[in-house]
Amino acid sequence: MLAGQKMKYLVVLSAVMILCGILIGCSSKKEGAKDVPVHTIEEHIKQAASMENMEWDMNRLKKLYHLDADEVQDFVLYTAESNVEAEELAVIQVKQEHQAESVKEKIMKRIGAQEVKLKDYRPEQFYLVEKHVLKVKGRYILFTVSKDAEQIESAFSEALK
């Protein structure tokens, strides 16, 4: 009788372990839900493109994009050293995925302002603004105005794989 109880115990234990294995094996994160530190994305971009003549600027995030602290979890922002240069790189991680669209709209306003400012004054810089990259992937937003925009976009996508 004692051997029968041990056998039932082993069968139940085995069934529980198999069920746990199935549940763990079948659980997965949805595409785009990967949580990558913004610093890691920044490092990927620095390896792919030159950040020469650009400076990191924390204070300008609110000034340039009119973003509030309750929207942004983390970010990196590089801007040109001069106001007459258009080069810019922003990687922004929003707190909630639904906030990405609102942040994207604010960045689009920035793009419009840059186009107006540079159109007649600096045509070569205006061209860079026209060829900007604005990409949203989950809670991450990439905005870049650069001659290396394609490489930056690739590095951003690679970092979030």
CNS distance restraints for C-alpha pairs under 8 A (distance, minus, plus):
assign (resid   1 and name CA) (resid   5 and name CA) 6.56 0.50 0.50
assign (resid   2 and name CA) (resid   6 and name CA) 6.38 0.50 0.50
assign (resid   3 and name CA) (resid   7 and name CA) 6.18 0.50 0.50
assign (resid   4 and name CA) (resid   8 and name CA) 6.30 0.50 0.50
assign (resid   5 and name CA) (resid   9 and name CA) 6.12 0.50 0.50
assign (resid   6 and name CA) (resid  10 and name CA) 6.13 0.50 0.50
assign (resid   7 and name CA) (resid  11 and name CA) 6.19 0.50 0.50
assign (resid   8 and name CA) (resid  12 and name CA) 6.13 0.50 0.50
assign (resid   9 and name CA) (resid  13 and name CA) 5.98 0.50 0.50
assign (resid  10 and name CA) (resid  14 and name CA) 5.92 0.50 0.50
assign (resid  11 and name CA) (resid  15 and name CA) 6.13 0.50 0.50
assign (resid  12 and name CA) (resid  16 and name CA) 6.18 0.50 0.50
assign (resid  13 and name CA) (resid  17 and name CA) 6.19 0.50 0.50
assign (resid  14 and name CA) (resid  18 and name CA) 6.11 0.50 0.50
assign (resid  15 and name CA) (resid  19 and name CA) 6.10 0.50 0.50
assign (resid  16 and name CA) (resid  20 and name CA) 6.14 0.50 0.50
assign (resid  17 and name CA) (resid  21 and name CA) 6.13 0.50 0.50
assign (resid  18 and name CA) (resid  22 and name CA) 6.20 0.50 0.50
assign (resid  19 and name CA) (resid  23 and name CA) 6.21 0.50 0.50
assign (resid  20 and name CA) (resid  24 and name CA) 6.09 0.50 0.50
assign (resid  21 and name CA) (resid  25 and name CA) 5.92 0.50 0.50
assign (resid  22 and name CA) (resid  26 and name CA) 5.99 0.50 0.50
assign (resid  23 and name CA) (resid  27 and name CA) 6.18 0.50 0.50
assign (resid  29 and name CA) (resid  33 and name CA) 6.29 0.50 0.50
assign (resid  29 and name CA) (resid  34 and name CA) 7.48 0.50 0.50
assign (resid  32 and name CA) (resid 137 and name CA) 6.14 0.50 0.50
assign (resid  32 and name CA) (resid 138 and name CA) 5.02 0.50 0.50
assign (resid  32 and name CA) (resid 160 and name CA) 7.59 0.50 0.50
assign (resid  33 and name CA) (resid 138 and name CA) 6.23 0.50 0.50
assign (resid  33 and name CA) (resid 139 and name CA) 7.87 0.50 0.50
assign (resid  34 and name CA) (resid 160 and name CA) 6.86 0.50 0.50
assign (resid  34 and name CA) (resid 161 and name CA) 7.81 0.50 0.50
assign (resid  36 and name CA) (resid  40 and name CA) 6.81 0.50 0.50
assign (resid  36 and name CA) (resid  41 and name CA) 7.37 0.50 0.50
assign (resid  36 and name CA) (resid 159 and name CA) 7.75 0.50 0.50
assign (resid  36 and name CA) (resid 160 and name CA) 6.72 0.50 0.50
assign (resid  37 and name CA) (resid  41 and name CA) 6.87 0.50 0.50
assign (resid  38 and name CA) (resid  42 and name CA) 6.18 0.50 0.50
assign (resid  38 and name CA) (resid  74 and name CA) 6.53 0.50 0.50
assign (resid  38 and name CA) (resid  75 and name CA) 6.19 0.50 0.50
assign (resid  38 and name CA) (resid  76 and name CA) 7.01 0.50 0.50
assign (resid  38 and name CA) (resid  91 and name CA) 7.02 0.50 0.50
assign (resid  38 and name CA) (resid  92 and name CA) 7.50 0.50 0.50
assign (resid  38 and name CA) (resid  93 and name CA) 7.05 0.50 0.50
assign (resid  39 and name CA) (resid  43 and name CA) 6.27 0.50 0.50
assign (resid  39 and name CA) (resid  76 and name CA) 7.56 0.50 0.50
assign (resid  40 and name CA) (resid  44 and name CA) 6.44 0.50 0.50
assign (resid  40 and name CA) (resid 159 and name CA) 7.17 0.50 0.50
assign (resid  41 and name CA) (resid  45 and name CA) 6.32 0.50 0.50
assign (resid  41 and name CA) (resid  91 and name CA) 7.93 0.50 0.50
assign (resid  41 and name CA) (resid 155 and name CA) 7.55 0.50 0.50
assign (resid  41 and name CA) (resid 156 and name CA) 6.04 0.50 0.50
assign (resid  41 and name CA) (resid 159 and name CA) 5.40 0.50 0.50
assign (resid  41 and name CA) (resid 160 and name CA) 7.52 0.50 0.50
assign (resid  42 and name CA) (resid  46 and name CA) 6.17 0.50 0.50
assign (resid  42 and name CA) (resid  76 and name CA) 7.20 0.50 0.50
assign (resid  42 and name CA) (resid  91 and name CA) 7.66 0.50 0.50
assign (resid  43 and name CA) (resid  47 and name CA) 6.32 0.50 0.50
assign (resid  44 and name CA) (resid  48 and name CA) 6.49 0.50 0.50
assign (resid  44 and name CA) (resid 155 and name CA) 5.49 0.50 0.50
assign (resid  44 and name CA) (resid 156 and name CA) 6.98 0.50 0.50
assign (resid  44 and name CA) (resid 158 and name CA) 7.84 0.50 0.50
assign (resid  44 and name CA) (resid 159 and name CA) 6.30 0.50 0.50
assign (resid  45 and name CA) (resid  49 and name CA) 5.99 0.50 0.50
assign (resid  45 and name CA) (resid 151 and name CA) 7.80 0.50 0.50
assign (resid  45 and name CA) (resid 152 and name CA) 5.45 0.50 0.50
assign (resid  45 and name CA) (resid 155 and name CA) 5.18 0.50 0.50
assign (resid  45 and name CA) (resid 156 and name CA) 6.47 0.50 0.50
assign (resid  46 and name CA) (resid  50 and name CA) 6.37 0.50 0.50
assign (resid  46 and name CA) (resid  51 and name CA) 6.61 0.50 0.50
assign (resid  48 and name CA) (resid 151 and name CA) 5.90 0.50 0.50
assign (resid  48 and name CA) (resid 152 and name CA) 6.40 0.50 0.50
assign (resid  48 and name CA) (resid 155 and name CA) 6.31 0.50 0.50
assign (resid  49 and name CA) (resid 148 and name CA) 6.01 0.50 0.50
assign (resid  49 and name CA) (resid 151 and name CA) 6.30 0.50 0.50
assign (resid  49 and name CA) (resid 152 and name CA) 6.20 0.50 0.50
assign (resid  50 and name CA) (resid 148 and name CA) 7.59 0.50 0.50
assign (resid  53 and name CA) (resid  80 and name CA) 6.23 0.50 0.50
assign (resid  53 and name CA) (resid  81 and name CA) 6.18 0.50 0.50
assign (resid  54 and name CA) (resid  78 and name CA) 5.77 0.50 0.50
assign (resid  54 and name CA) (resid  79 and name CA) 5.27 0.50 0.50
assign (resid  54 and name CA) (resid  80 and name CA) 4.54 0.50 0.50
assign (resid  54 and name CA) (resid  81 and name CA) 5.63 0.50 0.50
assign (resid  54 and name CA) (resid  87 and name CA) 7.48 0.50 0.50
assign (resid  54 and name CA) (resid  88 and name CA) 7.62 0.50 0.50
assign (resid  55 and name CA) (resid  78 and name CA) 5.15 0.50 0.50
assign (resid  55 and name CA) (resid  79 and name CA) 5.61 0.50 0.50
assign (resid  55 and name CA) (resid  80 and name CA) 6.42 0.50 0.50
assign (resid  55 and name CA) (resid  81 and name CA) 6.27 0.50 0.50
assign (resid  56 and name CA) (resid  76 and name CA) 7.36 0.50 0.50
assign (resid  56 and name CA) (resid  77 and name CA) 5.69 0.50 0.50
assign (resid  56 and name CA) (resid  78 and name CA) 4.39 0.50 0.50
assign (resid  56 and name CA) (resid  79 and name CA) 6.66 0.50 0.50
assign (resid  57 and name CA) (resid  61 and name CA) 7.51 0.50 0.50
assign (resid  57 and name CA) (resid  77 and name CA) 5.78 0.50 0.50
assign (resid  57 and name CA) (resid  78 and name CA) 5.94 0.50 0.50
assign (resid  57 and name CA) (resid  79 and name CA) 7.00 0.50 0.50
assign (resid  58 and name CA) (resid  76 and name CA) 7.59 0.50 0.50
assign (resid  58 and name CA) (resid  77 and name CA) 6.65 0.50 0.50
assign (resid  59 and name CA) (resid  63 and name CA) 7.23 0.50 0.50
assign (resid  60 and name CA) (resid  64 and name CA) 5.70 0.50 0.50
assign (resid  61 and name CA) (resid  65 and name CA) 5.83 0.50 0.50
assign (resid  61 and name CA) (resid  66 and name CA) 7.10 0.50 0.50
assign (resid  61 and name CA) (resid  67 and name CA) 6.81 0.50 0.50
assign (resid  61 and name CA) (resid  77 and name CA) 7.01 0.50 0.50
assign (resid  62 and name CA) (resid  66 and name CA) 4.48 0.50 0.50
assign (resid  62 and name CA) (resid  67 and name CA) 4.95 0.50 0.50
assign (resid  62 and name CA) (resid  68 and name CA) 6.78 0.50 0.50
assign (resid  63 and name CA) (resid  67 and name CA) 7.99 0.50 0.50
assign (resid  64 and name CA) (resid 110 and name CA) 6.72 0.50 0.50
assign (resid  65 and name CA) (resid 103 and name CA) 7.96 0.50 0.50
assign (resid  65 and name CA) (resid 106 and name CA) 5.70 0.50 0.50
assign (resid  65 and name CA) (resid 107 and name CA) 5.75 0.50 0.50
assign (resid  65 and name CA) (resid 109 and name CA) 7.92 0.50 0.50
assign (resid  65 and name CA) (resid 110 and name CA) 6.36 0.50 0.50
assign (resid  66 and name CA) (resid 106 and name CA) 6.95 0.50 0.50
assign (resid  67 and name CA) (resid  71 and name CA) 6.82 0.50 0.50
assign (resid  67 and name CA) (resid  72 and name CA) 7.47 0.50 0.50
assign (resid  67 and name CA) (resid 103 and name CA) 7.18 0.50 0.50
assign (resid  67 and name CA) (resid 106 and name CA) 7.71 0.50 0.50
assign (resid  68 and name CA) (resid  72 and name CA) 6.92 0.50 0.50
assign (resid  69 and name CA) (resid  73 and name CA) 7.70 0.50 0.50
assign (resid  70 and name CA) (resid  95 and name CA) 7.46 0.50 0.50
assign (resid  71 and name CA) (resid  94 and name CA) 5.52 0.50 0.50
assign (resid  71 and name CA) (resid  95 and name CA) 5.78 0.50 0.50
assign (resid  71 and name CA) (resid  96 and name CA) 7.54 0.50 0.50
assign (resid  71 and name CA) (resid  99 and name CA) 6.61 0.50 0.50
assign (resid  72 and name CA) (resid  92 and name CA) 6.87 0.50 0.50
assign (resid  72 and name CA) (resid  93 and name CA) 5.98 0.50 0.50
assign (resid  72 and name CA) (resid  94 and name CA) 4.43 0.50 0.50
assign (resid  72 and name CA) (resid  95 and name CA) 5.67 0.50 0.50
assign (resid  73 and name CA) (resid  92 and name CA) 7.78 0.50 0.50
assign (resid  73 and name CA) (resid  93 and name CA) 5.52 0.50 0.50
assign (resid  73 and name CA) (resid  94 and name CA) 5.19 0.50 0.50
assign (resid  73 and name CA) (resid  95 and name CA) 4.99 0.50 0.50
assign (resid  74 and name CA) (resid  92 and name CA) 6.11 0.50 0.50
assign (resid  74 and name CA) (resid  93 and name CA) 5.16 0.50 0.50
assign (resid  74 and name CA) (resid  94 and name CA) 7.07 0.50 0.50
assign (resid  75 and name CA) (resid  90 and name CA) 7.09 0.50 0.50
assign (resid  75 and name CA) (resid  91 and name CA) 5.43 0.50 0.50
assign (resid  75 and name CA) (resid  92 and name CA) 4.30 0.50 0.50
assign (resid  75 and name CA) (resid  93 and name CA) 5.90 0.50 0.50
assign (resid  76 and name CA) (resid  89 and name CA) 7.75 0.50 0.50
assign (resid  76 and name CA) (resid  90 and name CA) 5.61 0.50 0.50
assign (resid  76 and name CA) (resid  91 and name CA) 5.27 0.50 0.50
assign (resid  76 and name CA) (resid  92 and name CA) 6.57 0.50 0.50
assign (resid  77 and name CA) (resid  88 and name CA) 7.51 0.50 0.50
assign (resid  77 and name CA) (resid  89 and name CA) 5.64 0.50 0.50
assign (resid  77 and name CA) (resid  90 and name CA) 4.43 0.50 0.50
assign (resid  77 and name CA) (resid  91 and name CA) 6.61 0.50 0.50
assign (resid  78 and name CA) (resid  88 and name CA) 5.64 0.50 0.50
assign (resid  78 and name CA) (resid  89 and name CA) 5.04 0.50 0.50
assign (resid  78 and name CA) (resid  90 and name CA) 6.43 0.50 0.50
assign (resid  79 and name CA) (resid  86 and name CA) 7.89 0.50 0.50
assign (resid  79 and name CA) (resid  87 and name CA) 6.10 0.50 0.50
assign (resid  79 and name CA) (resid  88 and name CA) 4.46 0.50 0.50
assign (resid  79 and name CA) (resid  89 and name CA) 6.43 0.50 0.50
assign (resid  80 and name CA) (resid  85 and name CA) 5.79 0.50 0.50
assign (resid  80 and name CA) (resid  86 and name CA) 6.50 0.50 0.50
assign (resid  80 and name CA) (resid  87 and name CA) 5.26 0.50 0.50
assign (resid  80 and name CA) (resid  88 and name CA) 6.17 0.50 0.50
assign (resid  81 and name CA) (resid  85 and name CA) 7.51 0.50 0.50
assign (resid  84 and name CA) (resid 118 and name CA) 7.69 0.50 0.50
assign (resid  84 and name CA) (resid 122 and name CA) 7.56 0.50 0.50
assign (resid  85 and name CA) (resid 125 and name CA) 6.36 0.50 0.50
assign (resid  86 and name CA) (resid 114 and name CA) 7.47 0.50 0.50
assign (resid  86 and name CA) (resid 125 and name CA) 5.56 0.50 0.50
assign (resid  86 and name CA) (resid 126 and name CA) 7.46 0.50 0.50
assign (resid  86 and name CA) (resid 128 and name CA) 7.07 0.50 0.50
assign (resid  86 and name CA) (resid 129 and name CA) 6.67 0.50 0.50
assign (resid  86 and name CA) (resid 145 and name CA) 6.57 0.50 0.50
assign (resid  86 and name CA) (resid 146 and name CA) 7.80 0.50 0.50
assign (resid  87 and name CA) (resid 125 and name CA) 7.96 0.50 0.50
assign (resid  87 and name CA) (resid 128 and name CA) 7.64 0.50 0.50
assign (resid  87 and name CA) (resid 144 and name CA) 7.36 0.50 0.50
assign (resid  87 and name CA) (resid 145 and name CA) 4.94 0.50 0.50
assign (resid  87 and name CA) (resid 146 and name CA) 5.20 0.50 0.50
assign (resid  88 and name CA) (resid 143 and name CA) 7.66 0.50 0.50
assign (resid  88 and name CA) (resid 144 and name CA) 5.40 0.50 0.50
assign (resid  88 and name CA) (resid 145 and name CA) 5.06 0.50 0.50
assign (resid  88 and name CA) (resid 146 and name CA) 6.72 0.50 0.50
assign (resid  89 and name CA) (resid 142 and name CA) 7.58 0.50 0.50
assign (resid  89 and name CA) (resid 143 and name CA) 5.78 0.50 0.50
assign (resid  89 and name CA) (resid 144 and name CA) 4.38 0.50 0.50
assign (resid  89 and name CA) (resid 145 and name CA) 6.52 0.50 0.50
assign (resid  89 and name CA) (resid 146 and name CA) 7.87 0.50 0.50
assign (resid  90 and name CA) (resid 141 and name CA) 7.75 0.50 0.50
assign (resid  90 and name CA) (resid 142 and name CA) 5.85 0.50 0.50
assign (resid  90 and name CA) (resid 143 and name CA) 5.12 0.50 0.50
assign (resid  90 and name CA) (resid 144 and name CA) 6.32 0.50 0.50
assign (resid  91 and name CA) (resid 140 and name CA) 6.94 0.50 0.50
assign (resid  91 and name CA) (resid 141 and name CA) 5.63 0.50 0.50
assign (resid  91 and name CA) (resid 142 and name CA) 4.73 0.50 0.50
assign (resid  91 and name CA) (resid 143 and name CA) 6.53 0.50 0.50
assign (resid  92 and name CA) (resid 140 and name CA) 5.64 0.50 0.50
assign (resid  92 and name CA) (resid 141 and name CA) 5.12 0.50 0.50
assign (resid  92 and name CA) (resid 142 and name CA) 6.66 0.50 0.50
assign (resid  93 and name CA) (resid 139 and name CA) 5.45 0.50 0.50
assign (resid  93 and name CA) (resid 140 and name CA) 4.53 0.50 0.50
assign (resid  93 and name CA) (resid 141 and name CA) 6.44 0.50 0.50
assign (resid  94 and name CA) (resid  99 and name CA) 6.35 0.50 0.50
assign (resid  94 and name CA) (resid 100 and name CA) 6.29 0.50 0.50
assign (resid  94 and name CA) (resid 139 and name CA) 5.30 0.50 0.50
assign (resid  94 and name CA) (resid 140 and name CA) 6.50 0.50 0.50
assign (resid  95 and name CA) (resid  99 and name CA) 7.33 0.50 0.50
assign (resid  95 and name CA) (resid 139 and name CA) 7.09 0.50 0.50
assign (resid  96 and name CA) (resid 100 and name CA) 7.48 0.50 0.50
assign (resid  96 and name CA) (resid 139 and name CA) 6.54 0.50 0.50
assign (resid  97 and name CA) (resid 138 and name CA) 5.91 0.50 0.50
assign (resid  97 and name CA) (resid 139 and name CA) 4.69 0.50 0.50
assign (resid  98 and name CA) (resid 102 and name CA) 7.91 0.50 0.50
assign (resid  99 and name CA) (resid 103 and name CA) 6.38 0.50 0.50
assign (resid  99 and name CA) (resid 139 and name CA) 7.92 0.50 0.50
assign (resid 100 and name CA) (resid 104 and name CA) 6.05 0.50 0.50
assign (resid 100 and name CA) (resid 136 and name CA) 7.07 0.50 0.50
assign (resid 100 and name CA) (resid 138 and name CA) 7.75 0.50 0.50
assign (resid 100 and name CA) (resid 139 and name CA) 6.20 0.50 0.50
assign (resid 100 and name CA) (resid 140 and name CA) 7.32 0.50 0.50
assign (resid 100 and name CA) (resid 141 and name CA) 6.98 0.50 0.50
assign (resid 101 and name CA) (resid 105 and name CA) 6.28 0.50 0.50
assign (resid 102 and name CA) (resid 106 and name CA) 6.45 0.50 0.50
assign (resid 103 and name CA) (resid 107 and name CA) 6.28 0.50 0.50
assign (resid 104 and name CA) (resid 108 and name CA) 6.22 0.50 0.50
assign (resid 104 and name CA) (resid 134 and name CA) 7.69 0.50 0.50
assign (resid 104 and name CA) (resid 136 and name CA) 7.81 0.50 0.50
assign (resid 104 and name CA) (resid 141 and name CA) 7.42 0.50 0.50
assign (resid 105 and name CA) (resid 109 and name CA) 6.47 0.50 0.50
assign (resid 106 and name CA) (resid 110 and name CA) 6.58 0.50 0.50
assign (resid 107 and name CA) (resid 111 and name CA) 6.33 0.50 0.50
assign (resid 107 and name CA) (resid 143 and name CA) 7.73 0.50 0.50
assign (resid 108 and name CA) (resid 112 and name CA) 6.28 0.50 0.50
assign (resid 109 and name CA) (resid 113 and name CA) 6.26 0.50 0.50
assign (resid 110 and name CA) (resid 114 and name CA) 6.21 0.50 0.50
assign (resid 111 and name CA) (resid 115 and name CA) 6.20 0.50 0.50
assign (resid 111 and name CA) (resid 129 and name CA) 6.90 0.50 0.50
assign (resid 112 and name CA) (resid 116 and name CA) 6.34 0.50 0.50
assign (resid 113 and name CA) (resid 117 and name CA) 6.17 0.50 0.50
assign (resid 114 and name CA) (resid 118 and name CA) 6.02 0.50 0.50
assign (resid 114 and name CA) (resid 126 and name CA) 7.65 0.50 0.50
assign (resid 114 and name CA) (resid 129 and name CA) 7.12 0.50 0.50
assign (resid 115 and name CA) (resid 119 and name CA) 5.51 0.50 0.50
assign (resid 115 and name CA) (resid 126 and name CA) 5.91 0.50 0.50
assign (resid 115 and name CA) (resid 129 and name CA) 6.54 0.50 0.50
assign (resid 115 and name CA) (resid 130 and name CA) 7.46 0.50 0.50
assign (resid 117 and name CA) (resid 121 and name CA) 7.21 0.50 0.50
assign (resid 118 and name CA) (resid 122 and name CA) 4.98 0.50 0.50
assign (resid 118 and name CA) (resid 123 and name CA) 6.50 0.50 0.50
assign (resid 118 and name CA) (resid 125 and name CA) 6.56 0.50 0.50
assign (resid 118 and name CA) (resid 126 and name CA) 5.19 0.50 0.50
assign (resid 119 and name CA) (resid 123 and name CA) 5.64 0.50 0.50
assign (resid 119 and name CA) (resid 126 and name CA) 5.31 0.50 0.50
assign (resid 122 and name CA) (resid 126 and name CA) 6.14 0.50 0.50
assign (resid 123 and name CA) (resid 127 and name CA) 6.15 0.50 0.50
assign (resid 124 and name CA) (resid 128 and name CA) 6.72 0.50 0.50
assign (resid 125 and name CA) (resid 129 and name CA) 6.46 0.50 0.50
assign (resid 126 and name CA) (resid 130 and name CA) 6.24 0.50 0.50
assign (resid 127 and name CA) (resid 131 and name CA) 6.34 0.50 0.50
assign (resid 128 and name CA) (resid 132 and name CA) 6.29 0.50 0.50
assign (resid 128 and name CA) (resid 145 and name CA) 5.83 0.50 0.50
assign (resid 128 and name CA) (resid 146 and name CA) 6.07 0.50 0.50
assign (resid 128 and name CA) (resid 147 and name CA) 6.67 0.50 0.50
assign (resid 129 and name CA) (resid 145 and name CA) 5.57 0.50 0.50
assign (resid 129 and name CA) (resid 146 and name CA) 7.90 0.50 0.50
assign (resid 131 and name CA) (resid 145 and name CA) 7.10 0.50 0.50
assign (resid 131 and name CA) (resid 149 and name CA) 7.93 0.50 0.50
assign (resid 132 and name CA) (resid 143 and name CA) 7.24 0.50 0.50
assign (resid 132 and name CA) (resid 144 and name CA) 5.68 0.50 0.50
assign (resid 132 and name CA) (resid 145 and name CA) 4.67 0.50 0.50
assign (resid 132 and name CA) (resid 146 and name CA) 7.05 0.50 0.50
assign (resid 132 and name CA) (resid 149 and name CA) 6.84 0.50 0.50
assign (resid 133 and name CA) (resid 142 and name CA) 7.23 0.50 0.50
assign (resid 133 and name CA) (resid 143 and name CA) 5.53 0.50 0.50
assign (resid 133 and name CA) (resid 144 and name CA) 5.29 0.50 0.50
assign (resid 133 and name CA) (resid 145 and name CA) 6.69 0.50 0.50
assign (resid 133 and name CA) (resid 149 and name CA) 6.42 0.50 0.50
assign (resid 133 and name CA) (resid 150 and name CA) 7.87 0.50 0.50
assign (resid 133 and name CA) (resid 153 and name CA) 7.13 0.50 0.50
assign (resid 134 and name CA) (resid 141 and name CA) 7.23 0.50 0.50
assign (resid 134 and name CA) (resid 142 and name CA) 5.57 0.50 0.50
assign (resid 134 and name CA) (resid 143 and name CA) 4.49 0.50 0.50
assign (resid 134 and name CA) (resid 144 and name CA) 6.73 0.50 0.50
assign (resid 135 and name CA) (resid 141 and name CA) 5.69 0.50 0.50
assign (resid 135 and name CA) (resid 142 and name CA) 5.11 0.50 0.50
assign (resid 135 and name CA) (resid 143 and name CA) 6.59 0.50 0.50
assign (resid 136 and name CA) (resid 140 and name CA) 5.76 0.50 0.50
assign (resid 136 and name CA) (resid 141 and name CA) 4.49 0.50 0.50
assign (resid 136 and name CA) (resid 142 and name CA) 6.42 0.50 0.50
assign (resid 137 and name CA) (resid 141 and name CA) 6.39 0.50 0.50
assign (resid 142 and name CA) (resid 153 and name CA) 7.61 0.50 0.50
assign (resid 142 and name CA) (resid 156 and name CA) 7.38 0.50 0.50
assign (resid 144 and name CA) (resid 149 and name CA) 6.20 0.50 0.50
assign (resid 144 and name CA) (resid 152 and name CA) 7.68 0.50 0.50
assign (resid 145 and name CA) (resid 149 and name CA) 6.39 0.50 0.50
assign (resid 148 and name CA) (resid 152 and name CA) 6.20 0.50 0.50
assign (resid 149 and name CA) (resid 153 and name CA) 6.06 0.50 0.50
assign (resid 150 and name CA) (resid 154 and name CA) 6.22 0.50 0.50
assign (resid 151 and name CA) (resid 155 and name CA) 6.16 0.50 0.50
assign (resid 152 and name CA) (resid 156 and name CA) 6.12 0.50 0.50
assign (resid 153 and name CA) (resid 157 and name CA) 6.25 0.50 0.50
assign (resid 154 and name CA) (resid 158 and name CA) 6.04 0.50 0.50
assign (resid 155 and name CA) (resid 159 and name CA) 6.06 0.50 0.50
assign (resid 156 and name CA) (resid 160 and name CA) 6.50 0.50 0.50
assign (resid 157 and name CA) (resid 161 and name CA) 6.46 0.50 0.50
